[in-house]
Amino acid sequence: MRPLKTLLPPVFLAGWCCAAIGAIWQIQMRPGDSTLVLTAAILLSASLVASRYALKLSFTTAPMMYLSLLGLFHLGVVVPWALGLYDIERTPWFIPYGLSKGLILIIYSILAYQLGLFAALIKDGHWIKPNVTCVSLEDTRVFIAGIALFAIGEIMFYIGLVHLDPAGYYRLSYSETFRLRAETDPRFFATGIMFSFIGLCMAVAGASKRQMRVVYLCAAISFSTLFYLGFRGPALIAVLIVYAVAHKKGLRFPHWLPWAAAAVLLVAVPVESVAREQPLNRYAILTSLRQMNILDGPAELGSAIRPLVETTALIGPGDYRYGSTYLRAIKGILPNMAFRWEAPVTESLDELPPNQWITAIVDPWAHKNYGGIGFSGIAEPYMNFGLGGVIGYFLLLSFLLVRLEQISIRSSYALATWALVLGPLVVASTRNDSSNVMRPVVWGLICLGLVRATKLLSGWGKGRSLRSETRE
């Protein structure tokens, strides 16, 4: 008799196939929006279950982290609405009709992504977890360079923050911070956040068990500062990456910790959404708690559905950008090195990055006042190449994330690469555009490459000195 463990994976795969066939059938039937929402939610759940129990991917692997956040950021508000569990009047921007095109793209993206995972792991049939004890994931050089970069980034960030409002920088609200960043020189502020994250990724990848205490302290400093100022995305992703890398290095945490953190965030995220626009005091916190609904957190995180739906309404076969948004993101990698800072001037809406473009069209007041509605990791490939672009993008992305995962624990440098690529990718690309991904990824890899080069050069120098001593 075959053991239960060998029988379950085919059952989970069959369940996913049934969910996939049902999703395609629902698309052809063109049902109402709420039915499509539940179809997408069932397909996402089936994909997570199949990936976890058939492909043996844990939730701290790159493919699973991306898929989980892709679903959360696009379905976080529409699923509670479709189930009748959430009052949509709490989210004024959400209009419960005209969602079908966006929901169909979500379904196709999940299908393509999961098929890419199956294709990438078809040789072994499932994910084979590498043996962490076979390689060293500690490198003092990487750790020290990471801590140094983190310190430089934090100093730059605080200088930039004080420069925004020297008299009242500690009282700035979230919207005031965005306004001042647009009206004054924001380079130290934004670059400081980027370099502190790069340093944190490198430090955790190279740290020993004792040095991890320093990394945890740095992560706590970064999280508390950014979360206090209202920058929840960068704050949360830094902590998530540190946790995932520590887990890959064999460090174990209590099993209840992720669940406790999720419970805290269900309260903290909606409270912070109100408190970050007011002076932090007891009254603001109590007011936020009284007004809070436990589903406000997922609903706010699920706001990527809005730019996706708006983009499908605005962009058709004759309006595709054919890769121009990605080229613009590549150009944005280079820093602004001018001695006197000037805000970039664009001649037309089409020259704006996708997140600013959609805001300028659907919410001109927010754009004029330096606000934004974000973007969507599904909307950008659709904006460039249509449905074929979405399917191709997610097939390729899942395949690349599996390959990234497979090399992630070969060395501290490989683990740092994993963190530097995945961090911006899972947050910025799922609820923003590629211009927010490429710059931190490229600069992070440049910094890591420089550290690697110094190690190789020092080893080469030592080798030459030893050879010369031997000849003498």
N, C-alpha and C positions, 0 to 999 in steps of 0.2 A: 504493500500500500504506500502510495507517495505521501511524503510529509506535507503538512498544511502549508508550509512556507513556499513550497514549489508549486502549489496549486493556486495560491492567491494572485501572483502577478498576472497570469493570463486572464483571470477574472477581472482585474482592474483594467487591463488593456481592452477587454471586450466591453466593459462599461464605458470607457472613453470613446470607443468606436460607435457605440449606440448614441452617446451624447452628441458626437460629431455629426452623425447621420441625421439625428433629430434637429440639430441646429441648421444644417443645410436645407432640410425640408421646410423648416419654419421660415427661412429666408425666401424660399420660393413661394410660400403661401401668402407672404406679406401680411402678417397679423398686426394687431395693435402694438403700440409702443411698450405697454406694460408686459405683454407676452414676450416681446423680443428682449426686454430687460431680464426677465426670468430665464430665458433661453441662454443668454450670455452668462448669467450667474451660474447656471447648472454646468455649462461647458467649462467655465473657469474652475469650478469645484472639481469636476471630473479630471481636468488637466493637472491640478495640484495633487489629487489623490494618485493618479497614474504615475506622475513624476516621482512622488515620494515612495510609493510602495511597489511599483513595477520597475521603474528605472533606478530606484534606491538613491535618489537625490535628497540630501537633507536640506532643511530650510536655510542653512547658512552657506549653501553653494550659490554661485553667481546666477545660474539659470533660474533657481527657485526664488531667490530674492527679487529678481527682475519681474518674474511672472506675478508674484504676489502683489508687488507695488503697482504694476500695470493695472491689475484688476481693482485694487483699492482706489487708485486715483481716477479711474474712469467709471466705476460702478458704485462708489461709496455713498452717493446720494440717491441714485435712481433705484437701487435695489430696495432700500427701506421704503421709498415712495411706492414702488410697484406692489410691495407686500402690505401696504396700508399702515405701516408702522411709524411713519414720519410725516409731520405737517409741513408741506412745502412752503407755507407762508413764512417759515423761519429762514428760508433762503430766497430772497427776493429775485435773484438773478435766474432762478430755475423756472423755465416755462415747460409744463408737462405735455408738450405736443411738438410734432416735427422732429422727433428724435430718431426716426427709423434709419436714415442714412448713416448717422454716426454709430448707432448700435450694430448695424450690419458690418461696418468696418471693424468694430471691436471684436465681433465674432470671427471674422476672417483673420484678424491679427492673432487671436488665440489659437485658431486652427493651424495657421502657418507656423507659429512659434512652436507648438507642440510637435508638429510633424518634423520640424528641424531638430528637436531634441531626439526624437526616435531615429532620425537619419544619422545623427552624430554618434549615437550609442548603439547602432545596429550591429557592430562587430562583436561586442561583448554581451549584448542583450540588456545590460543594465550598467549603472555607474559602479566602477570598482574603486573603492576608497583606497588611496595610496597609503603606504605605511609611513607615518610621520617619523618614526624612530630611525628610519634609514638615512635621513638627511638632517643636516643641522639648519635650524631656522633661527639661529642667533648670530648676529653680526654686529659687533660693537661699533664699527665704522658707520654702518647704516643707522644704528640707533643714535649715535652722537650727531650725525648730520641731520637726522630728523628733528631731534630736540633743538638744535641750533636754528633750523628753518622755522620751527614752531615759534621759538622766541622772537625771531625777526618778524615773522608774520603778525604776532600779537602786538609787538611794539608799533609796527606800521599801522595796524588796525586802530589802536588807541590814539595814535597821532592823527590819523584821518578822522576819527570820531570827534576828537576835541576840535579839530579844524572846522568841522561842520558848524559848531556853535560853541565857541570857547567859554561862554558864560553859563550855558545851560545844557551842555551835551548830555548830562546824566538824566535830564528830564525829557529828552526828546521822545516823541511818540513815533510809532512805526511810519506813519504817512509823512510826518515832518522830516524824518531821516531820508526818505526817498526824495522828497522835494529838495532838500538841501544838497543831496548827492547830485541832483540834476543841475542845480544852479551854481555849485561851487566845484572845485577840483576834487573828484572822488577817487583818484588813483590810489592813494595810500589806503583808503578804507576798503575798497574792493580787493586790491592786491594783497592786503594784509589777511583778509579772510581766506583767500586762495592759498597763500603760502603757509598759513597756520594749518590748514587741512593737509597740504602736501607733507609738511613736517610730521604731522600726527600719523599719517599712513606709513611713512618711512620708519618712524620711531617704533611703532607697534610691530612692524615686520621684523626689525632687527633686535628687539629687546629680549633679554633673558627673563627668566621668571622673576628675579629680584628687580630688574629694571622695569618690569611691567607696572610696578607701583607708581613710578614716575609718569608713565604713559597714562595711567588711570587719572592721576592728578591733572595732567595737561588736558585730557578729555573733559574732565569736570569743569575746568576753568573755561574752556571753549564753549561747552554746552551752556553753562550758567550765564555767560556774557551774551551769547547770541540769542538764547531763549528770552532773556530779560528784555532785549531790544526788539523782540518780535520776529527775529529771523529763525523760525522754527525748522525749516527744511535743512539748512546747513548744520544747525545744532543737532538735530536728530540723526542725520546721516553720519556725522562724525562718530557719535556714540555707537551706532549700528555697525559701522566698519570696524571699530576697535573691538567690539564684542565678537564679530565674525572672525577676525584675524586671530584673536586670542583663542577662540574655539578651534581653529585650524592648527594652532601650535600645540594643541593637546591640553590646554588649560580648561578646567571644568568649573561650571557655575551651578548653583542650585537649580533644580528642574522648575521650581516655581518662579524663578526670576523673570523669564520672558513674559509669563502671564501677569505677574505683578506689574511689570513695566507697562504692558498694554492697558491694564486697568487704570493706572495712574494717568497715562496719556489720554484716555477717554475723557478724563476730567480736565487735565491740564491744557490740552489743545483748544477746546472751546473757551475756557476761561481766559487763556492768553489772547485769543482773537479779540476779546473785548478789552482786556486790561492793557494791551500794548498800545491802544489809542488813548489811554487815560494815564494820569500820574499814578504810579504804583502806590496804593494805600489800602487800608483795610476796607474802606467803603467800596472801592472799585472791585476788589476781590469778592466781597459778599454779594454785590450786585450781580456780578458775573455768575456766581454760583446759583443765585435765585433764578436767573433767566435761563440757565443751562438745561439742555436736554441731552440725555446720555448718547444720542445718535448725532449730536451736533458735530462731534469730532470726525467720524467717518463722512458725514455730509459735506463738511468743509474740505476735507482731503479729496473728496470725489469731484472737485470742481473742474477737472480736466475735460469732463464731458461737454462743458459749455463751449470752449474754443473748438472742440472737434465738430460739434453740431453746426456751429456758426461757419466753420471753414467749408464743410460739405455743402452748405447753402450758398456760399459765395464762389466756390471754385468748381468749375466743370471741365469737360474735356478740352475746351478751347482756351482754358486759363491756366493750365499746368505750368509750373516754373522750370521744369526739366533740370533740376539740380542747382538752380541759382541760389537757393537759400543755403545749401551746403557750401558752395563756393564763397558766399559772403561770410559764413562762419569761419572758414579757413583764413580769410583775410583778417578776421578779428582776432586771430591768435597773436599777431604782432602787437606789442604794447605801444601806447601813446607816449613817446619820449620827448615831446615838445616841452621847452622850458616854461612856456606860458600855456596853460590849459585852455582850450576852447571846446565848447560843446559841439559834437558832430552835427553837421547840417545836411539834411536830406532834401532832395528836390521833389520827390514824390513818395506816395505811400508804398509803392512797390519796392522801394529801396530800403524800407525798414525791415529789421529782423521780424520773423513771423509773430513773436509774442507782442511786439509793439504794433505791427500791422493790424492784427485782429482787434486789439484794444482801440486803435484809432478809428476803426470802422464801426464797431458795435457799441463802444462806450467812449465817445469823443471827450466827454467831461473828464473821465478818469485819465485818459491819455494826456489831456491838456494840463492836468494837475499831477503828472508824473506817476500815475498809478498804472495798474495793469491787471489783466485777467489770466495771465499765464498762457500756456499753449499745451499741446498734446503730442506725445511721442507717436501717436497713430496719425495725427493730422498732418505732420510735416511730410512723411513719405507720400501721403495722398495728395498733398498740395503740389508736390513735385512731379509725381508719375501716376497718380490715380490709384485705382484698386490694385493693379499689377505691382505698383511700387510698394504698397502696404504688404502684400503677400511676399514679394521678394525680400523686402527689408527684414521682416520678422523671421523668415527662413534663414537668412544669412546671419542675423543677430544671434539666434539660438545656437546655431552651429559654432559661431565664434566664442560665445560664452562658455560652451562646453570645453572647447579647446583651451580657453583661458583657465578654466577650473582644473584641467588636467595637468597644467604646468605650474599651478599656483604654489605648490609646496616643494618644488625642487631646490629652492634656496631662498634666503631672505630677500634677494633682489626680485625673484619671481613672485614672492608673496607681496612685496611692495608694489610691483606692477599690477597685480590683481586688485589691490586696494585702490590704487591711483586711477585705474580705468573704471572700476565698478562704482566707486563713490559718486562721481558726477553723473554716470550713466543711469543709475537706478532712480535718481531723483530728478535731475535736470531734463533727461530725455523723456521720462514718462509724463511729466507735467509742464515741460517747457520745450525750447527748441535747441537745435544743435549748436547754436552760438554760445549757449551756456554750458556745453559739454566739452567742446574741442579745446578751448583755451586751458582750463585746469588740467585736462588729461595730458596735453602736449607739454606744458610747462612742468608738470609733475614728472613725466618721463625724462625730460631734459635734466632736471635736478638729480634724478636717480642715476641717469647715465653719467653725469659728471662725477658722482661718488664712485661709481663702478670704474671709471677711467682712472681716478686717483689711486684706486687699489691696484689696478693692473700696472700702472706706471711705477708705483712703489715696489711691487713685486719684481718688475723688470729691472729696476735700479739695483735692488738687492742681489738679483741674479748676476748682474754685470760685475758688482763689487766682489762677489764670491769667486767668480771666474778669474778676475784679475789677481786676487790673493793666491789662488791655486797656482797660477803661472809663476808668480814670484817665489 
